[in-house]
Amino acid sequence: MDRKYYCRILGVKDGATDEDIKRAYEERKKRLRSSDYSDEPEYVEQKLKELDEAYRILTGNTVPISPSRKQIKGSNGRKPSRRYEHTFKDRPAKVEINSKGIKSAIAAVVSVILAIASVSISSCDTQTPDYDYDYDDLTYIEANGQAVERVLNREEEYNFFGNLDGSYTVPDDMINWEFEEDDEIMDELWSLNQDLAYSLGISSLSYAIDSYTGIEDYYYEISDYDISQMLTDIMGAPYFEDVAGLMNMYSGEIILDYESYIRFLTDVAYNQTDEICGEPVTY
């Protein structure tokens, strides 16, 4: 894969500095670990792997270790926590050590640990999460194509205008008719596209776009705006110009720009897709 492939994953331009790459990496990880994706551990796991790989390739460095994963330094010279202060304070200055007793205790502990390990190993098959699979597996790739077909086959049944309120007039000068592709907006659109895909039952946008266009890795050659346009086509959505100025009755938000338009489509997809298209595709 060339750099452009990995730049698309992180949403940065080719030639971005390591600092820009790290910032984009951390923002996307934070987004994926938010409550918005708490019900989709498989999807989050896949995207985190993609982000990690892109970061390593683009920077040549290992991925940053989050504070929660950093090793805690030894306690030498550190004051014990208040919870255990009495234990240290009341401990005798000198303790007679019974080496035979200690060895017996250690042997008992080791036996318990080995027993637990044996049980854990024998039952590991039942404890392995259902989503522990290879994301490059052909079955997974085909499943994303099936998810696209699932929506395409029933796109005419989505009810868009029935969930819009146009009982008032919004002046044209309040509406942002032009889509400006600056870094901040494109970063937001990347997140919005992920949300819309998830609401349509699509797990991997890259495989979904490849399936829809019939062009391998096409997802990495086009902009987030192009991807959002394809998603709107897949679900047969009206154009932004047709709904601008109307209120999204799901959220009460008036559609004044392209981002609020995609949020409206996400609300429609989230509330209607399973009812219209039936059971979601199993990955």
Secondary structure as UniProt FT lines:
FT   HELIX           3..10
FT   TURN            14..15
FT   HELIX           18..32
FT   HELIX           35..37
FT   TURN            38..39
FT   HELIX           41..59
FT   HELIX           67..69
FT   TURN            76..77
FT   HELIX           82..84
FT   HELIX           85..89
FT   HELIX           99..122
FT   HELIX           124..127
FT   TURN            130..131
FT   TURN            135..136
FT   HELIX           138..152
FT   TURN            153..154
FT   HELIX           155..157
FT   HELIX           161..163
FT   STRAND          164..165
FT   HELIX           172..174
FT   HELIX           183..199
FT   TURN            200..201
FT   HELIX           205..213
FT   TURN            216..217
FT   HELIX           218..221
FT   HELIX           224..234
FT   TURN            235..236
FT   HELIX           240..243
FT   TURN            244..245
FT   STRAND          247..248
FT   TURN            249..252
FT   STRAND          253..254
FT   HELIX           258..277
//
